[in-house]
């Protein structure tokens, strides 16, 4: 049985929830995530991430932060029972792959 650890990160972006929810789904596909599903079609999208050294999943929640802004909350759950996890957090790598695809850069 794999040992998993969760990492949570969030940021606020200008724009409506509907726009960022669609952009998040597209960013997941573009970044190489698979098995896209929506735990809550109104505000969440999730997918699996499988690369040579990282295996896990990411849930992205998009919520209204204000009438003009959206809060994007990313929860990555990844296997940490391998030697590569000693050097860099697999959950962080999953979040960075999504953020880079969504925003065009890690930030």
N, CA, C and O atoms as a MOPAC input file, in Angstrom:
PM7 MOZYME 1SCF
protein

 N      0.84100 1    -1.17700 1     0.00000 1
 C      0.00000 1     0.00000 1     0.00000 1
 C      0.88800 1     1.24300 1     0.00000 1
 O      1.83800 1     1.33000 1     0.77700 1
 N      0.58300 1     2.18400 1    -0.85500 1
 C      1.38300 1     3.39900 1    -1.01000 1
 C      1.12300 1     4.37200 1     0.13500 1
 O      0.01400 1     4.45600 1     0.66300 1
 N      2.15600 1     5.09300 1     0.49900 1
 C      2.04000 1     6.14800 1     1.50000 1
 C      1.83900 1     7.45400 1     0.75900 1
 O      2.65800 1     7.83000 1    -0.08000 1
 N      0.74000 1     8.15400 1     1.06700 1
 C      0.41500 1     9.39500 1     0.37200 1
 C      0.44000 1    10.56800 1     1.33600 1
 O      0.18800 1    10.42400 1     2.53200 1
 N      0.75000 1    11.73200 1     0.78400 1
 C      0.76100 1    12.95700 1     1.57400 1
 C      0.07800 1    14.04300 1     0.75500 1
 O      0.24600 1    14.11500 1    -0.46200 1
 N     -0.69100 1    14.88300 1     1.42900 1
 C     -1.39700 1    15.96400 1     0.74700 1
 C     -0.65600 1    17.28600 1     0.91400 1
 O     -0.04000 1    17.55400 1     1.94500 1
 N     -0.73700 1    18.10300 1    -0.13700 1
 C     -0.18000 1    19.45000 1    -0.13200 1
 C     -1.27600 1    20.36400 1    -0.66100 1
 O     -1.90900 1    20.05900 1    -1.67200 1
 N     -1.50400 1    21.49100 1     0.02300 1
 C     -2.53700 1    22.43800 1    -0.37600 1
 C     -1.89300 1    23.78000 1    -0.68000 1
 O     -1.00400 1    24.23600 1     0.03900 1
 N     -2.35400 1    24.40500 1    -1.75300 1
 C     -1.88300 1    25.73400 1    -2.13000 1
 C     -3.07100 1    26.47300 1    -2.72600 1
 O     -4.00600 1    25.85000 1    -3.22900 1
 N     -3.03800 1    27.79300 1    -2.67100 1
 C     -4.12800 1    28.57700 1    -3.24700 1
 C     -3.62300 1    29.94100 1    -3.67600 1
 O     -2.59200 1    30.42200 1    -3.20500 1
 N     -4.36800 1    30.54800 1    -4.57400 1
 C     -4.08400 1    31.90300 1    -5.00900 1
 C     -5.36500 1    32.52900 1    -5.54300 1
 O     -6.33000 1    31.82400 1    -5.83800 1
 N     -5.37300 1    33.84700 1    -5.66500 1
 C     -6.53200 1    34.59200 1    -6.14100 1
 C     -6.19900 1    35.18700 1    -7.50000 1
 O     -5.11400 1    35.73100 1    -7.70400 1
 N     -7.14600 1    35.08000 1    -8.43000 1
 C     -6.97700 1    35.60700 1    -9.77900 1
 C     -8.18200 1    36.47200 1   -10.14100 1
 O     -9.28600 1    36.23600 1    -9.64900 1
 N     -7.97700 1    37.46500 1   -10.99400 1
 C     -9.12000 1    38.26700 1   -11.43900 1
 C     -9.94600 1    37.48900 1   -12.45500 1
 O     -9.38800 1    36.86200 1   -13.35500 1
 N    -11.25100 1    37.52200 1   -12.32300 1
 C    -12.12900 1    36.84300 1   -13.27300 1
 C    -13.18900 1    36.01500 1   -12.56400 1
 O    -13.12000 1    35.79600 1   -11.35500 1
 N    -14.15500 1    35.56700 1   -13.32300 1
 C    -15.29000 1    34.82700 1   -12.77500 1
 C    -14.97500 1    33.34100 1   -12.59800 1
 O    -14.09900 1    32.79400 1   -13.26600 1
 N    -15.69600 1    32.71200 1   -11.69900 1
 C    -15.49800 1    31.30400 1   -11.36300 1
 C    -15.66300 1    30.40800 1   -12.59100 1
 O    -14.85200 1    29.50800 1   -12.81100 1
 N    -16.69600 1    30.64300 1   -13.38800 1
 C    -16.94800 1    29.81600 1   -14.56300 1
 C    -15.77800 1    29.81200 1   -15.54100 1
 O    -15.42100 1    28.77000 1   -16.09200 1
 N    -15.18900 1    30.97900 1   -15.75000 1
 C    -14.04000 1    31.06900 1   -16.65300 1
 C    -12.86700 1    30.25000 1   -16.11600 1
 O    -12.27500 1    29.46100 1   -16.85200 1
 N    -12.53000 1    30.43300 1   -14.84000 1
 C    -11.36000 1    29.75600 1   -14.26400 1
 C    -11.58600 1    28.26400 1   -14.09100 1
 O    -10.62900 1    27.49100 1   -14.12100 1
 N    -12.82700 1    27.84600 1   -13.91000 1
 C    -13.10400 1    26.41100 1   -13.83700 1
 C    -12.82900 1    25.75200 1   -15.18700 1
 O    -12.21600 1    24.68600 1   -15.24400 1
 N    -13.27600 1    26.37800 1   -16.26500 1
 C    -12.99000 1    25.86100 1   -17.60100 1
 C    -11.50800 1    25.91200 1   -17.93500 1
 O    -10.96000 1    24.97700 1   -18.51900 1
 N    -10.86400 1    27.01400 1   -17.56100 1
 C     -9.42300 1    27.15400 1   -17.80900 1
 C     -8.64100 1    26.10500 1   -17.02300 1
 O     -7.63500 1    25.58800 1   -17.51100 1
 N     -9.09200 1    25.79000 1   -15.82100 1
 C     -8.41500 1    24.78000 1   -14.99900 1
 C     -8.52900 1    23.39800 1   -15.63000 1
 O     -7.55200 1    22.65000 1   -15.65700 1
 N     -9.70400 1    23.05100 1   -16.13700 1
 C     -9.89000 1    21.75400 1   -16.79900 1
 C     -8.98600 1    21.66100 1   -18.03000 1
 O     -8.36900 1    20.62400 1   -18.27600 1
 N     -8.91400 1    22.73200 1   -18.79000 1
 C     -8.05400 1    22.74300 1   -19.97500 1
 C     -6.57800 1    22.63400 1   -19.57500 1
 O     -5.81500 1    21.91300 1   -20.21700 1
 N     -6.18000 1    23.34100 1   -18.52700 1
 C     -4.79000 1    23.31000 1   -18.05700 1
 C     -4.40200 1    21.91200 1   -17.58100 1
 O     -3.27200 1    21.47900 1   -17.80900 1
 N     -5.31300 1    21.20300 1   -16.92900 1
 C     -5.03200 1    19.83600 1   -16.49200 1
 C     -4.75400 1    18.94200 1   -17.69700 1
 O     -3.79700 1    18.16900 1   -17.69100 1
 N     -5.57900 1    19.04600 1   -18.71600 1
 C     -5.38200 1    18.22900 1   -19.91700 1
 C     -4.07500 1    18.59200 1   -20.61000 1
 O     -3.33400 1    17.70700 1   -21.03800 1
 N     -3.79000 1    19.87800 1   -20.72200 1
 C     -2.58100 1    20.34300 1   -21.39200 1
 C     -1.31700 1    19.89600 1   -20.65500 1
 O     -0.30000 1    19.60800 1   -21.28600 1
 N     -1.37900 1    19.83800 1   -19.32800 1
 C     -0.21000 1    19.47600 1   -18.52300 1
 C      0.02500 1    17.97000 1   -18.45900 1
 O      0.99900 1    17.53000 1   -17.84800 1
 N     -0.83300 1    17.18000 1   -19.06800 1
 C     -0.62500 1    15.73700 1   -19.09500 1
 C     -1.34500 1    14.97000 1   -18.00500 1
 O     -1.05300 1    13.79400 1   -17.78600 1
 N     -2.28200 1    15.60800 1   -17.31600 1
 C     -3.09300 1    14.90300 1   -16.32800 1
 C     -4.08300 1    14.00800 1   -17.07000 1
 O     -4.47200 1    14.31600 1   -18.19600 1
 N     -4.49000 1    12.90800 1   -16.44800 1
 C     -5.41900 1    11.97300 1   -17.08100 1
 C     -6.60000 1    11.70800 1   -16.16800 1
 O     -6.58300 1    12.07300 1   -14.99200 1
 N     -7.62500 1    11.07100 1   -16.71600 1
 C     -8.77600 1    10.68000 1   -15.91400 1
 C     -9.50900 1    11.85900 1   -15.31600 1
 O     -9.89700 1    11.81700 1   -14.14900 1
 N     -9.70400 1    12.89500 1   -16.08100 1
 C    -10.35900 1    14.11100 1   -15.59600 1
 C    -11.77200 1    13.80200 1   -15.11700 1
 O    -12.53700 1    13.15300 1   -15.83000 1
 N    -12.12500 1    14.25700 1   -13.92500 1
 C    -13.47700 1    14.10200 1   -13.40700 1
 C    -13.83000 1    15.32500 1   -12.58300 1
 O    -12.96000 1    16.12800 1   -12.24500 1
 N    -15.10500 1    15.46500 1   -12.26000 1
 C    -15.56400 1    16.64200 1   -11.51700 1
 C    -16.34700 1    16.20400 1   -10.28300 1
 O    -17.51300 1    15.82400 1   -10.38900 1
 N    -15.70100 1    16.25600 1    -9.09900 1
 C    -16.39800 1    15.88400 1    -7.87000 1
 C    -17.60900 1    16.78300 1    -7.60000 1
 O    -18.61200 1    16.32500 1    -7.05200 1
 N    -17.51700 1    18.04900 1    -7.98000 1
 C    -18.60500 1    19.01400 1    -7.85200 1
 C    -18.56900 1    19.88200 1    -9.10700 1
 O    -17.74900 1    20.79600 1    -9.18800 1
 N    -19.43300 1    19.62200 1   -10.08600 1
 C    -19.35700 1    20.31900 1   -11.37600 1
 C    -19.44200 1    21.84700 1   -11.28000 1
 O    -19.01500 1    22.54600 1   -12.20000 1
 N    -19.98100 1    22.36500 1   -10.19000 1
 C    -20.10900 1    23.81300 1   -10.02700 1
 C    -18.80200 1    24.49800 1    -9.65800 1
 O    -18.61500 1    25.68100 1    -9.94100 1
 N    -17.87800 1    23.73800 1    -9.01300 1
 C    -16.70300 1    24.42700 1    -8.48900 1
 C    -15.42000 1    23.59900 1    -8.43800 1
 O    -14.38500 1    24.12900 1    -8.03500 1
 N    -15.44300 1    22.32900 1    -8.82700 1
 C    -14.24500 1    21.49900 1    -8.69800 1
 C    -13.98400 1    20.66500 1    -9.94800 1
 O    -14.89700 1    20.26000 1   -10.66700 1
 N    -12.70000 1    20.43100 1   -10.16900 1
 C    -12.26600 1    19.52200 1   -11.21400 1
 C    -11.04800 1    18.77700 1   -10.65900 1
 O    -10.27100 1    19.33700 1    -9.88500 1
 N    -10.88900 1    17.52700 1   -11.05600 1
 C     -9.78900 1    16.71800 1   -10.52200 1
 C     -9.24900 1    15.80900 1   -11.62200 1
 O     -9.92900 1    15.52400 1   -12.60800 1
 N     -8.00700 1    15.36200 1   -11.42800 1
 C     -7.38500 1    14.46600 1   -12.40300 1
 C     -6.20600 1    13.75000 1   -11.76200 1
 O     -5.70700 1    14.16100 1   -10.71400 1
 N     -5.76600 1    12.66600 1   -12.41100 1
 C     -4.59500 1    11.91400 1   -11.95600 1
 C     -3.35000 1    12.42400 1   -12.67400 1
 O     -3.41700 1    12.90200 1   -13.80600 1
 N     -2.22400 1    12.31100 1   -11.99600 1
 C     -0.94000 1    12.70800 1   -12.56300 1
 C      0.00900 1    11.53400 1   -12.43100 1
 O      0.28000 1    11.07700 1   -11.32000 1
 N      0.51300 1    11.04300 1   -13.54500 1
 C      1.41800 1     9.89100 1   -13.53700 1
 C      2.61000 1    10.19000 1   -14.42400 1
 O      2.49500 1    10.24500 1   -15.64900 1
 N      3.73300 1    10.37800 1   -13.80200 1
 C      4.99800 1    10.55100 1   -14.51400 1
 C      5.97100 1     9.52300 1   -13.95700 1
 O      5.63300 1     8.80200 1   -13.01800 1
 N      7.16200 1     9.44400 1   -14.51100 1
 C      8.13200 1     8.42100 1   -14.12500 1
 C      8.42600 1     8.43000 1   -12.62600 1
 O      8.54600 1     7.36500 1   -12.02100 1
 N      8.54400 1     9.60100 1   -12.02000 1
 C      8.93000 1     9.67600 1   -10.61200 1
 C      7.83500 1    10.22100 1    -9.70200 1
 O      8.02900 1    10.30400 1    -8.49000 1
 N      6.68000 1    10.59500 1   -10.26900 1
 C      5.59300 1    11.18900 1    -9.48300 1
 C      4.28200 1    10.51000 1    -9.84500 1
 O      3.95400 1    10.35100 1   -11.02100 1
 N      3.53700 1    10.11000 1    -8.81800 1
 C      2.24900 1     9.47900 1    -9.01800 1
 C      1.28700 1    10.03900 1    -7.98300 1
 O      1.54000 1     9.94600 1    -6.78200 1
 N      0.16700 1    10.62800 1    -8.45000 1
 C     -0.79800 1    11.18000 1    -7.51400 1
 C     -1.99100 1    11.77000 1    -8.23400 1
 O     -2.26400 1    11.44700 1    -9.39000 1
 N     -2.69800 1    12.64200 1    -7.53300 1
 C     -3.86100 1    13.29600 1    -8.12100 1
 C     -3.94800 1    14.72600 1    -7.61400 1
 O     -3.35100 1    15.08200 1    -6.59800 1
 N     -4.70400 1    15.53600 1    -8.34100 1
 C     -4.88400 1    16.93900 1    -7.99800 1
 C     -6.35800 1    17.28400 1    -8.07000 1
 O     -7.03900 1    16.96600 1    -9.04500 1
 N     -6.83900 1    17.93500 1    -7.03000 1
 C     -8.19400 1    18.49300 1    -7.02200 1
 C     -8.05300 1    20.00300 1    -7.04900 1
 O     -7.29800 1    20.58700 1    -6.27200 1
 N     -8.79200 1    20.62100 1    -7.95300 1
 C     -8.75100 1    22.07000 1    -8.09300 1
 C    -10.14500 1    22.60100 1    -7.80000 1
 O    -11.10600 1    22.24600 1    -8.48200 1
 N    -10.25400 1    23.44900 1    -6.78700 1
 C    -11.51500 1    24.09900 1    -6.45500 1
 C    -11.43700 1    25.55400 1    -6.84800 1
 O    -10.43700 1    26.22100 1    -6.57900 1
 N    -12.48700 1    26.05700 1    -7.48600 1
 C    -12.53200 1    27.45900 1    -7.89400 1
 C    -13.74400 1    28.07900 1    -7.21600 1
 O    -14.87700 1    27.64700 1    -7.43100 1
 N    -13.49900 1    29.09000 1    -6.39900 1
 C    -14.54300 1    29.70800 1    -5.58400 1
 C    -14.47900 1    31.22300 1    -5.73000 1
 O    -13.42700 1    31.78100 1    -6.04300 1
 N    -15.59900 1    31.87700 1    -5.50200 1
 C    -15.63600 1    33.33700 1    -5.57400 1
 C    -14.90100 1    33.92200 1    -4.37300 1
 O    -15.22900 1    33.61000 1    -3.22800 1
 N    -13.91100 1    34.76600 1    -4.63100 1
 C    -13.19200 1    35.46800 1    -3.56300 1
 C    -13.81400 1    36.83200 1    -3.34900 1
 O    -13.81200 1    37.35300 1    -2.23400 1
 N    -14.34300 1    37.41100 1    -4.40700 1
 C    -15.06500 1    38.68500 1    -4.38700 1
 C    -15.92200 1    38.68700 1    -5.65500 1
 O    -15.83800 1    37.74100 1    -6.43700 1
 N    -16.73700 1    39.70900 1    -5.88300 1
 C    -17.54900 1    39.70000 1    -7.10900 1
 C    -16.72900 1    39.64600 1    -8.40000 1
 O    -17.23000 1    39.17800 1    -9.42300 1
 N    -15.48000 1    40.11600 1    -8.37000 1
 C    -14.67100 1    40.13700 1    -9.58700 1
 C    -13.52000 1    39.14200 1    -9.57300 1
 O    -12.87200 1    38.95800 1   -10.60300 1
 N    -13.24400 1    38.50300 1    -8.46200 1
 C    -12.07600 1    37.63200 1    -8.33100 1
 C    -12.47600 1    36.20400 1    -7.96800 1
 O    -13.54000 1    35.95900 1    -7.40100 1
 N    -11.59200 1    35.27300 1    -8.31300 1
 C    -11.79300 1    33.86300 1    -7.98400 1
 C    -10.60700 1    33.34200 1    -7.18700 1
 O     -9.46500 1    33.73200 1    -7.43000 1
 N    -10.88300 1    32.46500 1    -6.24200 1
 C     -9.84200 1    31.80300 1    -5.45500 1
 C     -9.69200 1    30.38600 1    -5.99100 1
 O    -10.66400 1    29.63500 1    -6.06700 1
 N     -8.47100 1    30.03100 1    -6.36000 1
 C     -8.17900 1    28.69200 1    -6.85200 1
 C     -7.43600 1    27.94000 1    -5.76000 1
 O     -6.33900 1    28.33100 1    -5.36000 1
 N     -8.04100 1    26.86000 1    -5.28100 1
 C     -7.46700 1    26.04100 1    -4.21400 1
 C     -7.07100 1    24.69700 1    -4.81200 1
 O     -7.90800 1    23.97800 1    -5.35900 1
 N     -5.77900 1    24.36300 1    -4.70100 1
 C     -5.24500 1    23.13400 1    -5.27700 1
 C     -4.84300 1    22.18900 1    -4.15100 1
 O     -4.08900 1    22.57000 1    -3.25500 1
 N     -5.34400 1    20.96200 1    -4.19700 1
 C     -4.98100 1    19.94000 1    -3.21800 1
 C     -4.38500 1    18.75300 1    -3.97000 1
 O     -5.08400 1    18.04100 1    -4.69200 1
 N     -3.09200 1    18.55500 1    -3.78900 1
 C     -2.39700 1    17.44100 1    -4.43600 1
 C     -2.17100 1    16.34700 1    -3.41500 1
 O     -1.72500 1    16.60500 1    -2.29700 1
 N     -2.47900 1    15.13100 1    -3.80500 1
 C     -2.21800 1    13.96400 1    -2.96900 1
 C     -1.31000 1    13.05400 1    -3.77500 1
 O     -1.68200 1    12.58900 1    -4.85200 1
 N     -0.09900 1    12.79700 1    -3.24200 1
 C      0.88000 1    12.04800 1    -4.01900 1
 C      1.58200 1    11.00100 1    -3.17000 1
 O      1.66100 1    11.11900 1    -1.94700 1
 N      2.09200 1     9.97000 1    -3.84700 1
 C      2.88100 1     8.93100 1    -3.18600 1
 C      4.21500 1     9.52300 1    -2.73700 1
 O      4.88800 1    10.20900 1    -3.50700 1
 N      4.59000 1     9.25500 1    -1.49200 1
 C      5.86700 1     9.75600 1    -0.96500 1
 C      6.77300 1     8.60400 1    -0.51900 1
 O      7.75000 1     8.81700 1     0.19800 1
 N      6.44400 1     7.39700 1    -0.94500 1
 C      7.21600 1     6.23200 1    -0.51300 1
 C      8.21900 1     5.78400 1    -1.57300 1
 O      8.37500 1     4.58900 1    -1.82400 1
 N      8.90200 1     6.75600 1    -2.19700 1
 C      9.94500 1     6.40900 1    -3.15400 1
 C     11.15100 1     7.33000 1    -2.94700 1
 O     11.04500 1     8.36100 1    -2.28400 1
 N     12.26800 1     6.95900 1    -3.50300 1
 C     13.50900 1     7.69000 1    -3.27600 1
 C     13.45700 1     9.10400 1    -3.84100 1
 O     14.11300 1     9.99600 1    -3.30300 1
 N     12.69700 1     9.33500 1    -4.90900 1
 C     12.62100 1    10.66100 1    -5.51500 1
 C     11.92000 1    11.66800 1    -4.60800 1
 O     12.17400 1    12.86900 1    -4.69900 1
 N     11.03600 1    11.18000 1    -3.73300 1
 C     10.32600 1    12.07300 1    -2.81300 1
 C     11.25700 1    12.65900 1    -1.75900 1
 O     10.90400 1    13.64200 1    -1.10700 1
 N     12.42200 1    12.08200 1    -1.58200 1
 C     13.38400 1    12.62300 1    -0.62100 1
 C     13.97200 1    13.95300 1    -1.09000 1
 O     14.35900 1    14.78600 1    -0.27100 1
 N     14.03900 1    14.15200 1    -2.39900 1
 C     14.68500 1    15.32700 1    -2.96200 1
 C     13.73200 1    16.48300 1    -3.21800 1
 O     14.11900 1    17.64600 1    -3.10200 1
 N     12.49000 1    16.16900 1    -3.56400 1
 C     11.51800 1    17.21100 1    -3.89400 1
 C     10.11600 1    16.67500 1    -3.66200 1
 O      9.81900 1    15.54100 1    -4.03700 1
 N      9.25400 1    17.47000 1    -3.05100 1
 C      7.90000 1    17.04400 1    -2.73200 1
 C      7.10400 1    16.69200 1    -3.99500 1
 O      6.95300 1    17.53500 1    -4.87900 1
 N      6.59600 1    15.46000 1    -4.08900 1
 C      5.79100 1    15.07900 1    -5.25400 1
 C      4.52100 1    15.92500 1    -5.36800 1
 O      4.10600 1    16.27400 1    -6.47300 1
 N      3.90700 1    16.25200 1    -4.23800 1
 C      2.71400 1    17.10100 1    -4.25700 1
 C      3.01100 1    18.47100 1    -4.82500 1
 O      2.22400 1    19.00500 1    -5.60700 1
 N      4.14000 1    19.04700 1    -4.44100 1
 C      4.57500 1    20.35000 1    -4.98000 1
 C      4.78800 1    20.26900 1    -6.48700 1
 O      4.41400 1    21.18200 1    -7.22400 1
 N      5.38900 1    19.17400 1    -6.93800 1
 C      5.64000 1    19.00700 1    -8.38000 1
 C      4.33200 1    18.92700 1    -9.15700 1
 O      4.23500 1    19.46700 1   -10.25900 1
 N      3.33000 1    18.26200 1    -8.60100 1
 C      2.02100 1    18.17100 1    -9.24400 1
 C      1.38300 1    19.55700 1    -9.33000 1
 O      0.87000 1    19.94300 1   -10.38000 1
 N      1.41700 1    20.29900 1    -8.23300 1
 C      0.84600 1    21.64500 1    -8.22200 1
 C      1.58500 1    22.55100 1    -9.20800 1
 O      0.95100 1    23.32100 1    -9.92900 1
 N      2.90300 1    22.46800 1    -9.24600 1
 C      3.68200 1    23.29800 1   -10.16800 1
 C      3.36900 1    22.96700 1   -11.62600 1
 O      3.32300 1    23.87300 1   -12.45900 1
 N      3.15500 1    21.70300 1   -11.95100 1
 C      2.80100 1    21.32100 1   -13.31900 1
 C      1.47700 1    21.96100 1   -13.72100 1
 O      1.33600 1    22.45300 1   -14.84100 1
 N      0.50600 1    21.95500 1   -12.80800 1
 C     -0.79400 1    22.57000 1   -13.08100 1
 C     -0.67000 1    24.08900 1   -13.19800 1
 O     -1.17600 1    24.68100 1   -14.15100 1
 N      0.00200 1    24.72200 1   -12.23300 1
 C      0.14400 1    26.18600 1   -12.25500 1
 C      0.86400 1    26.67000 1   -13.50000 1
 O      0.48300 1    27.68400 1   -14.08500 1
 N      1.89500 1    25.95600 1   -13.90800 1
 C      2.63100 1    26.33900 1   -15.10400 1
 C      1.72300 1    26.26700 1   -16.33000 1
 O      1.77400 1    27.14500 1   -17.19100 1
 N      0.90400 1    25.23700 1   -16.41100 1
 C     -0.01500 1    25.08600 1   -17.52500 1
 C     -1.11500 1    26.15500 1   -17.48200 1
 O     -1.50100 1    26.68300 1   -18.52400 1
 N     -1.61500 1    26.47100 1   -16.30200 1
 C     -2.69700 1    27.43600 1   -16.16300 1
 C     -2.23700 1    28.86700 1   -16.38300 1
 O     -2.89000 1    29.63000 1   -17.09300 1
 N     -1.11100 1    29.23500 1   -15.77300 1
 C     -0.66500 1    30.62600 1   -15.79500 1
 C      0.49000 1    30.88500 1   -16.75200 1
 O      0.86200 1    32.03700 1   -16.97300 1
 N      1.06200 1    29.82600 1   -17.32100 1
 C      2.16900 1    29.99400 1   -18.23800 1
 C      3.52200 1    30.06700 1   -17.55500 1
 O      4.55500 1    30.16000 1   -18.21800 1
 N      3.51900 1    30.02600 1   -16.24800 1
 C      4.75900 1    30.05300 1   -15.47100 1
 C      4.43200 1    29.56800 1   -14.07100 1
 O      3.28000 1    29.64100 1   -13.64300 1
 N      5.42100 1    29.07800 1   -13.36000 1
 C      5.20200 1    28.71200 1   -11.95400 1
 C      5.23000 1    29.98300 1   -11.14800 1
 O      6.10400 1    30.82100 1   -11.37100 1
 N      4.34700 1    30.15700 1   -10.25500 1
 C      4.36300 1    31.39100 1    -9.48700 1
 C      3.42000 1    31.30900 1    -8.42500 1
 O      3.27600 1    32.25600 1    -7.65200 1

